């Protein structure tokens, strides 16, 4: 296993990366603002359940295959793009009942199971996450300290633990805006449009990445 000094450096580098908002953070923030603290925290759990898949893949060498195969990368990339486009268009085009006559309908509430799985799918279908784990985690392993696979699993577990804390903080902070948004139909509509734009923007970023 990596020594304590290596683990400390890994944790510091991980926190530095986690505090920079990326696709997962944007997803969590939009969910938290739209539906409150519980929705944000469930989304955090879904996102990091997806991280477990990438960590396991990195440990088993599947991510290496993904990095080497342009076809595999392209298939996963565009599956993720299609999902984000679908989420974005649904937000942009959907008008809630009563919105046209000026009423203030309640924000649609998705089930916790649905929110969890949406976070899971968004993260699992992001090939950049798989490539990132493949490139980042092995840098902190030591071939002389034992098998590489278990070391990657340990580092991945630390990443997820720190990610839960960092993303959870984002969810709690952004959910403070949920009540203010909920009282205004216009603000809710703007949030939907903003969320749709975020999803479509993430899809555009993924599309622009070279396989």
C-alpha positions as a printed Julia matrix, in Angstrom:
211×3 Matrix{Float64}:
   0.0    0.0     0.0
   1.16   3.61   -0.53
   2.88   5.18    2.48
   1.34   7.92    4.61
   3.28  10.71    2.89
   2.04   9.57   -0.53
  -1.54   9.36    0.71
  -1.28  12.88    2.17
  -0.03  14.26   -1.15
  -2.8   12.39   -2.97
  -5.49  13.82   -0.68
  -4.16  17.36   -1.13
  -4.1   16.99   -4.93
  -7.57  15.45   -4.9
  -9.07  18.3    -2.88
  -7.46  20.84   -5.2
  -9.15  19.15   -8.16
 -12.51  18.61   -6.47
 -13.05  22.23   -5.49
 -12.93  23.27   -9.18
 -16.52  22.95  -10.5
 -16.89  20.35  -13.22
 -19.81  18.49  -14.85
 -20.68  16.58  -11.66
 -20.66  19.72   -9.52
 -22.83  21.61  -12.02
 -25.3   18.72  -12.05
 -25.43  18.65   -8.25
 -25.82  22.43   -7.93
 -28.69  22.64  -10.43
 -30.48  19.77   -8.67
 -29.97  21.37   -5.26
 -31.24  24.78   -6.34
 -34.25  23.28   -8.13
 -35.39  20.8    -5.49
 -33.56  21.49   -2.27
 -31.0   19.92    0.02
 -32.32  16.36   -0.07
 -32.3   16.29   -3.87
 -28.77  17.64   -3.95
 -27.45  15.1    -1.46
 -29.16  12.2    -3.27
 -27.58  13.44   -6.5
 -24.19  13.49   -4.76
 -24.66   9.85   -3.78
 -25.65   8.95   -7.35
 -22.66  10.72   -8.86
 -20.23   8.96   -6.56
 -21.87   5.59   -7.03
 -20.88   6.23  -10.65
 -17.35   7.0    -9.46
 -17.22   3.51   -7.95
 -17.7    2.08  -11.44
 -14.79   4.12  -12.81
 -12.52   3.21   -9.9
 -13.3   -0.49  -10.33
 -12.72  -0.18  -14.08
  -9.36   1.51  -13.52
  -8.32  -1.2   -11.06
  -9.28  -3.96  -13.47
  -7.67  -2.33  -16.47
 -10.91  -1.66  -18.35
 -10.11   2.05  -18.49
  -6.88   1.2   -20.3
  -8.92  -0.46  -23.03
 -11.19   2.59  -23.19
  -8.18   4.88  -23.55
  -6.65   2.75  -26.31
  -9.81   2.22  -28.34
 -11.13   5.21  -30.27
 -14.31   3.28  -31.03
 -15.02   2.46  -27.37
 -14.3    6.06  -26.36
 -16.58   7.42  -29.07
 -19.46   5.09  -28.19
 -19.36   5.98  -24.49
 -18.82   9.66  -25.22
 -21.81  10.03  -27.49
 -24.03   7.96  -25.21
 -23.24  10.52  -22.51
 -23.78  13.41  -24.93
 -27.17  12.04  -26.0
 -28.29  11.71  -22.38
 -27.23  15.27  -21.52
 -28.94  16.64  -24.64
 -32.13  14.81  -23.66
 -32.01  16.29  -20.16
 -31.31  19.76  -21.54
 -34.08  19.76  -24.14
 -36.57  18.4   -21.62
 -35.83  21.35  -19.34
 -35.91  23.93  -22.13
 -39.09  22.72  -23.82
 -41.19  21.63  -20.85
 -43.77  24.11  -19.58
 -45.45  23.27  -16.31
 -49.21  23.25  -16.01
 -50.61  26.67  -15.15
 -47.46  28.54  -16.17
 -49.04  30.18  -19.21
 -51.87  31.8   -17.22
 -49.49  33.26  -14.64
 -50.15  30.74  -11.9
 -47.33  29.61   -9.66
 -47.34  25.84   -9.81
 -45.17  23.79   -7.53
 -41.82  22.57   -8.78
 -42.1   19.01  -10.1
 -40.6   16.61   -7.6
 -38.69  13.63   -8.91
 -38.37  10.52   -6.77
 -35.14  10.02   -4.87
 -34.52   6.86   -6.86
 -34.77   8.79  -10.14
 -32.47  11.55   -8.91
 -29.93   8.98   -7.72
 -29.88   7.15  -11.04
 -29.68  10.34  -13.08
 -26.55  11.33  -11.13
 -25.17   7.81  -11.58
 -25.76   7.8   -15.34
 -24.35  11.3   -15.86
 -21.1   10.25  -14.19
 -20.79   6.73  -15.6
 -21.38   7.95  -19.18
 -18.63  10.56  -18.93
 -15.56   8.91  -20.51
 -13.38  11.79  -19.33
 -13.91  10.52  -15.77
 -12.67   7.05  -16.74
  -9.64   8.49  -18.52
  -8.96  10.79  -15.58
  -8.9    7.95  -13.07
  -6.64   5.96  -15.39
  -4.21   8.86  -15.66
  -4.38  10.18  -12.07
  -4.64   7.24   -9.68
  -1.64   5.21  -10.91
   0.67   8.19  -10.29
   0.37   7.52   -6.56
   0.9    3.76   -6.65
   4.13   1.95   -5.83
   4.95  -1.22   -7.73
   7.18  -2.34   -4.86
   4.44  -1.87   -2.26
   2.23  -4.69   -3.54
  -0.32  -5.33   -6.34
  -1.37  -2.2    -8.2
  -5.09  -3.08   -8.31
  -5.71  -2.87   -4.54
  -3.7    0.35   -4.36
  -5.91   1.93   -7.02
  -8.99   0.76   -5.12
  -7.7    2.4    -1.94
  -6.89   5.66   -3.72
 -10.26   5.57   -5.45
 -12.02   5.08   -2.11
 -10.19   8.13   -0.72
 -11.17  10.14   -3.79
 -14.83   9.2    -3.37
 -14.8   10.0     0.36
 -13.32  13.43   -0.3
 -15.71  13.91   -3.22
 -18.69  13.19   -1.01
 -17.53  15.9     1.41
 -16.74  18.45   -1.31
 -19.84  17.86   -3.44
 -21.99  17.61   -0.32
 -20.81  21.09    0.65
 -21.78  22.35   -2.81
 -25.22  20.75   -2.43
 -25.84  22.25    1.01
 -24.7   25.71   -0.04
 -26.66  25.86   -3.28
 -29.82  24.4    -1.72
 -30.1   27.57    0.38
 -31.47  29.21   -2.78
 -34.21  26.61   -3.23
 -36.86  28.4    -1.13
 -36.43  31.7    -2.94
 -36.68  29.97   -6.32
 -39.75  28.02   -5.25
 -41.79  31.17   -4.54
 -41.42  32.61   -8.05
 -42.8   31.02  -11.23
 -40.58  33.28  -13.32
 -37.51  32.32  -11.31
 -38.38  28.62  -11.69
 -38.7   29.04  -15.44
 -35.36  30.83  -15.59
 -33.86  28.03  -13.53
 -35.22  25.46  -15.96
 -33.76  27.38  -18.89
 -30.45  27.79  -17.09
 -30.36  24.11  -16.19
 -31.17  23.13  -19.77
 -28.38  25.36  -21.04
 -25.97  23.78  -18.53
 -26.83  20.27  -19.73
 -26.51  21.26  -23.39
 -23.25  23.04  -22.62
 -21.84  19.93  -20.97
 -22.91  17.92  -24.02
 -21.11  20.43  -26.27
 -17.94  20.15  -24.18
 -18.0   16.36  -24.42
 -18.64  16.53  -28.15
 -15.64  18.8   -28.59
 -13.29  16.38  -26.85
 -11.14  14.37  -29.23
 -11.38  10.59  -29.01
